[in-house]
Amino acid sequence: MGRFASGAALAGIALGCLFLGACSSGTSTHVVANSVPKNVSLTPSPNISLELGKTLVLTATAKNGAGAPLAETFAYQSSDPAVVTVAKNGNMCAGTWDSVTAPVVCTPGSTGTAQVVATAQGVSSPSVTVFVHQHITNIVISKIPNQPPTLSTICLSKGAPSGPEGALYQASAFSGNVDITPSVGPFAWQSVNVTGQTTSAVSLSTPVPGSTQCPAGQQGVCLNQQRATANSPGTSLFFASASGANSQPLQFNTCPIQTISLSALDNSSTSFLVNTGVSTTLNATVTDILGMPLTGVPLTWSSSNPADVRVSGEPARCSEA
């Protein structure tokens, strides 16, 4: 009897092992790790200028370590809800939303600045600074006084001995007769070519913090400034804008070209011989109306007899120069 019980027990253990083996061999375990964002970004950035009571949709994006986008649910936070509130869908109000889950009415709040960030799984975007201001009725741009003298009062030379000449300009925003420039934040600057001008005569750049134009600790003063520098000979217009308002454009004149002289490389003569099938390099010396030599100026080359001599860019015929 004891032997029978013992044998039955062993059989049961063996049978149990078979069932366990069958179960384990028919299943597998998959471990899926949640992909945590490597970084989160928010656009527009890094600064936004918004009129009281106006709205703007923010776009948040999350990417993993490989740079691939991730589908995430974002939370938005404002450092000053009295100035800016952001709904759960990313719609931003320069004031206070009636509801952050189903926003409809944006009630104007206080003017000022607020920092806004988007967060996903504990990872936050760089903050965006939002400047909330009163309605802009007019923007005026003007040249900042007491700047170093230039070679001429009629134009700025690209070939000046110390480098292309330029001047510092500032934009001022008004709401009626009230100057609201400090509350507007950075202005957007843009140049426009006049008829016949194929490349801009002006190069626009923001003063570098810590430079003589924008001393350290005074970056806020430079938010409305822009440096205009001589670029291509000719005339262009430039203007400043903020919150959909544009200034009247100013005209910028880069000293035009006065003379262009050609010579062969290592040969100052204006006349030379070139054997058939042989090419030579030509140098063009360009000067503006102030007598300053210019470099980096786009030139169009042509030959009076392309059947015998052509320059680079013309269809090949016989020989080239």
Secondary structure, DSSP 8 states (H G I E B T S, - for coil): -HHHHHHHHHHHHHHHHHHHHHHHHT-----------SEEEEES-SEEEEETT-EEE-EEEEE-TTS-EE----EEEES-TTT-EE-TTSEEESEEES-SSS---EEE---EEEEEEEEETTEE---EEEEEE----EEEEEE-SS----S-SS-B-TT-TTSS-EEEEEEEEEETTEE-HHHH---EEEEEE-TT--S-SEEEE---TTSSSS-TT-GGGGGGEEEEEE-SSEEEEEEEEETTEE---EEEEE--EEEEEEEETTB--S-----TT----EEEEEEETTS-EE-S-------S-TTTEE-TTS---SEE-
